[in-house]
Amino acid sequence: MRPRFTRRMVIALAAVTIPCPLGSAAPTTTVVFVCEHGVAKSLIAAEVFNRMARARGSAAVGVSRGVTPEARVPDGVREGLAREGIDVSGFVPRRLGADDVRGATRIVLIGAQADLAGRSAGVERWDDVSAVSENYARAHADIVAHVDDLLTRMGR
């Protein structure tokens, strides 16, 4: 009997970087996007990143985390992503944790302050992203521009 994975399990597995034995394939490149509540800017960034990375043939994975996670995704974010064909109805916000900090290839702080346990390499800030609650389209455009630049700098 094949194991059955729930959406929550798949999302959790996507956040894990697993080293490959004896240099077989490269480990997963994981970018952790962090915003205050983990349900707006970081979620949009992770979803845009994943879509753009796949389109470029990259296996890099983006995940969303919050400093103080909200319980659910705001309607405006859910509806905005749905217009792009992205369903986040099963998304469960998660707090940024020590495992995220240790396992990330890169951490992107989007208008948030977070304890990164002394880590400075592979960390960047996007403090110029518009407020999603004020103008979803402008915030989305800001995030797309940053993600495109990030993927280019990563060689993806």
VOPAGU-2260 file (C-alpha; in pm, 1 decimal, decimal comma):
REM VOPAGU-2260
SITE   aa  ch    i         X         Y         Z
SITE  MET   A    0       0,0       0,0       0,0
SITE  ARG   A    1     140,6     341,1    -101,5
SITE  PRO   A    2     167,1     605,9     167,7
SITE  ARG   A    3     -79,1     891,6     136,6
SITE  PHE   A    4      65,5    1240,1     176,2
SITE  THR   A    5    -150,3    1529,2     285,0
SITE  ARG   A    6     -97,1    1878,9     147,0
SITE  ARG   A    7      45,9    1982,8     486,8
SITE  MET   A    8     301,2    1699,0     470,9
SITE  VAL   A    9     406,3    1795,2     118,8
SITE  ILE   A   10     450,9    2159,7     219,8
SITE  ALA   A   11     659,2    2053,9     521,6
SITE  LEU   A   12     873,2    1824,2     307,9
SITE  ALA   A   13     933,7    2102,2      55,0
SITE  ALA   A   14    1103,4    2305,3     328,6
SITE  VAL   A   15    1361,4    2038,8     409,4
SITE  THR   A   16    1705,3    2033,0     251,9
SITE  ILE   A   17    1823,0    1674,1     226,9
SITE  PRO   A   18    2189,6    1607,8     151,9
SITE  CYS   A   19    2242,9    1346,1    -117,2
SITE  PRO   A   20    2465,9    1047,1     -41,9
SITE  LEU   A   21    2817,1    1027,3    -183,3
SITE  GLY   A   22    2776,4    1329,5    -406,8
SITE  SER   A   23    2507,2    1172,5    -625,9
SITE  ALA   A   24    2283,2    1467,2    -708,8
SITE  ALA   A   25    2319,1    1817,3    -566,4
SITE  PRO   A   26    2126,7    1898,2    -247,1
SITE  THR   A   27    1810,5    2100,1    -286,1
SITE  THR   A   28    1854,8    2475,1    -305,8
SITE  THR   A   29    1610,0    2621,0     -55,5
SITE  VAL   A   30    1526,4    2989,6     -26,5
SITE  VAL   A   31    1335,9    3089,4     286,0
SITE  PHE   A   32    1125,6    3402,9     240,0
SITE  VAL   A   33    1037,9    3571,1     570,3
SITE  CYS   A   34     782,4    3842,2     639,5
SITE  GLU   A   35     617,3    3945,5     963,8
SITE  HIS   A   36     311,7    3719,9     940,5
SITE  GLY   A   37     419,8    3461,0     681,9
SITE  VAL   A   38      97,0    3490,7     482,3
SITE  ALA   A   39     140,9    3784,0     244,9
SITE  LYS   A   40     476,3    3905,7     110,1
SITE  SER   A   41     670,8    3588,9     191,2
SITE  LEU   A   42     394,5    3362,8      62,0
SITE  ILE   A   43     365,0    3554,8    -264,4
SITE  ALA   A   44     745,6    3553,6    -297,4
SITE  ALA   A   45     772,0    3178,0    -237,6
SITE  GLU   A   46     495,4    3098,0    -486,8
SITE  VAL   A   47     635,7    3335,2    -751,4
SITE  PHE   A   48     986,1    3197,7    -689,7
SITE  ASN   A   49     871,8    2837,0    -729,7
SITE  ARG   A   50     683,0    2913,5   -1050,8
SITE  MET   A   51     971,1    3113,8   -1202,9
SITE  ALA   A   52    1233,6    2858,3   -1095,4
SITE  ARG   A   53    1036,7    2574,2   -1258,5
SITE  ALA   A   54     995,0    2780,4   -1575,4
SITE  ARG   A   55    1373,6    2823,4   -1586,5
SITE  GLY   A   56    1429,7    2451,2   -1532,0
SITE  SER   A   57    1559,6    2492,8   -1178,0
SITE  ALA   A   58    1483,2    2259,3    -889,8
SITE  ALA   A   59    1529,3    2542,4    -637,4
SITE  VAL   A   60    1249,7    2563,8    -380,5
SITE  GLY   A   61    1109,5    2868,0    -204,3
SITE  VAL   A   62     922,7    2848,2     126,7
SITE  SER   A   63     733,4    3106,7     328,8
SITE  ARG   A   64     788,9    3172,4     697,6
SITE  GLY   A   65     668,8    3434,5     943,4
SITE  VAL   A   66     822,5    3597,7    1246,6
SITE  THR   A   67     479,8    3600,1    1415,6
SITE  PRO   A   68     261,0    3389,1    1184,3
SITE  GLU   A   69    -104,5    3468,2    1131,5
SITE  ALA   A   70    -358,8    3187,6    1148,7
SITE  ARG   A   71    -464,6    3209,0     785,2
SITE  VAL   A   72    -394,8    3366,4     448,4
SITE  PRO   A   73    -580,8    3696,5     397,1
SITE  ASP   A   74    -857,4    3685,4     136,1
SITE  GLY   A   75    -680,7    3941,6     -85,9
SITE  VAL   A   76    -364,2    3732,3    -103,7
SITE  ARG   A   77    -554,1    3407,6    -158,8
SITE  GLU   A   78    -763,8    3568,0    -433,7
SITE  GLY   A   79    -465,4    3738,9    -596,8
SITE  LEU   A   80    -268,5    3415,6    -616,5
SITE  ALA   A   81    -579,4    3227,4    -734,3
SITE  ARG   A   82    -598,8    3464,5   -1033,3
SITE  GLU   A   83    -256,1    3326,8   -1129,2
SITE  GLY   A   84    -372,8    2969,0   -1088,9
SITE  ILE   A   85    -202,2    2923,6    -751,4
SITE  ASP   A   86    -416,0    2759,5    -483,9
SITE  VAL   A   87    -303,6    2836,9    -128,9
SITE  SER   A   88    -624,9    2728,1      41,1
SITE  GLY   A   89    -437,4    2448,5     220,3
SITE  PHE   A   90    -136,4    2660,1     314,3
SITE  VAL   A   91     -46,1    2649,1     682,7
SITE  PRO   A   92     163,5    2946,6     803,5
SITE  ARG   A   93     478,7    2851,8     993,6
SITE  ARG   A   94     712,6    3041,3    1223,6
SITE  LEU   A   95    1073,6    3082,5    1112,9
SITE  GLY   A   96    1272,8    2826,7    1308,8
SITE  ALA   A   97    1634,1    2734,7    1370,2
SITE  ASP   A   98    1610,9    2445,7    1120,5
SITE  ASP   A   99    1495,7    2690,6     852,9
SITE  VAL   A  100    1791,4    2918,8     924,2
SITE  ARG   A  101    2041,8    2629,5     923,3
SITE  GLY   A  102    1901,0    2454,0     617,0
SITE  ALA   A  103    1843,7    2751,4     388,7
SITE  THR   A  104    2068,3    2821,8      96,0
SITE  ARG   A  105    1946,8    3180,8     116,5
SITE  ILE   A  106    1717,5    3377,4     347,5
SITE  VAL   A  107    1521,8    3677,3     222,3
SITE  LEU   A  108    1377,5    3910,6     485,7
SITE  ILE   A  109    1089,0    4108,3     338,1
SITE  GLY   A  110    1019,2    4405,3     562,7
SITE  ALA   A  111    1079,5    4196,3     873,3
SITE  GLN   A  112    1334,0    4159,5    1151,7
SITE  ALA   A  113    1425,0    3805,0    1253,0
SITE  ASP   A  114    1673,8    3625,4    1474,4
SITE  LEU   A  115    1900,7    3444,6    1231,7
SITE  ALA   A  116    2129,5    3300,9    1502,4
SITE  GLY   A  117    2431,5    3501,6    1389,2
SITE  ARG   A  118    2398,5    3403,5    1024,9
SITE  SER   A  119    2497,4    3675,2     780,4
SITE  ALA   A  120    2602,7    3487,0     465,8
SITE  GLY   A  121    2323,2    3422,9     220,2
SITE  VAL   A  122    2089,8    3676,6     380,4
SITE  GLU   A  123    1929,7    3967,3     200,0
SITE  ARG   A  124    1660,6    4224,2     269,4
SITE  TRP   A  125    1379,3    4345,4      47,7
SITE  ASP   A  126    1251,1    4644,9     241,2
SITE  ASP   A  127    1109,2    4825,7     -61,0
SITE  VAL   A  128     815,5    4591,0    -130,9
SITE  SER   A  129     481,8    4773,6    -124,4
SITE  ALA   A  130     220,5    4680,2     133,1
SITE  VAL   A  131       6,6    4394,9       1,7
SITE  SER   A  132    -296,2    4520,3     195,1
SITE  GLU   A  133    -278,0    4859,6      21,7
SITE  ASN   A  134    -206,5    4752,7    -335,6
SITE  TYR   A  135    -175,1    4382,7    -419,1
SITE  ALA   A  136     -79,0    4447,0    -782,6
SITE  ARG   A  137     205,7    4684,2    -691,1
SITE  ALA   A  138     334,8    4452,4    -416,2
SITE  HIS   A  139     319,3    4156,8    -655,7
SITE  ALA   A  140     510,7    4351,0    -921,6
SITE  ASP   A  141     778,0    4448,7    -665,5
SITE  ILE   A  142     814,2    4085,0    -560,8
SITE  VAL   A  143     830,7    3955,5    -920,3
SITE  ALA   A  144    1112,7    4201,5    -997,9
SITE  HIS   A  145    1306,6    4093,3    -687,4
SITE  VAL   A  146    1254,4    3721,8    -755,9
SITE  ASP   A  147    1365,6    3759,6   -1117,7
SITE  ASP   A  148    1681,2    3937,2   -1000,8
SITE  LEU   A  149    1743,2    3676,9    -728,0
SITE  LEU   A  150    1709,9    3383,0    -967,3
SITE  THR   A  151    1943,6    3554,8   -1213,2
SITE  ARG   A  152    2204,7    3616,5    -942,2
SITE  MET   A  153    2168,6    3252,6    -832,5
SITE  GLY   A  154    2235,9    3139,3   -1188,6
SITE  ARG   A  155    1891,4    2979,9   -1213,6
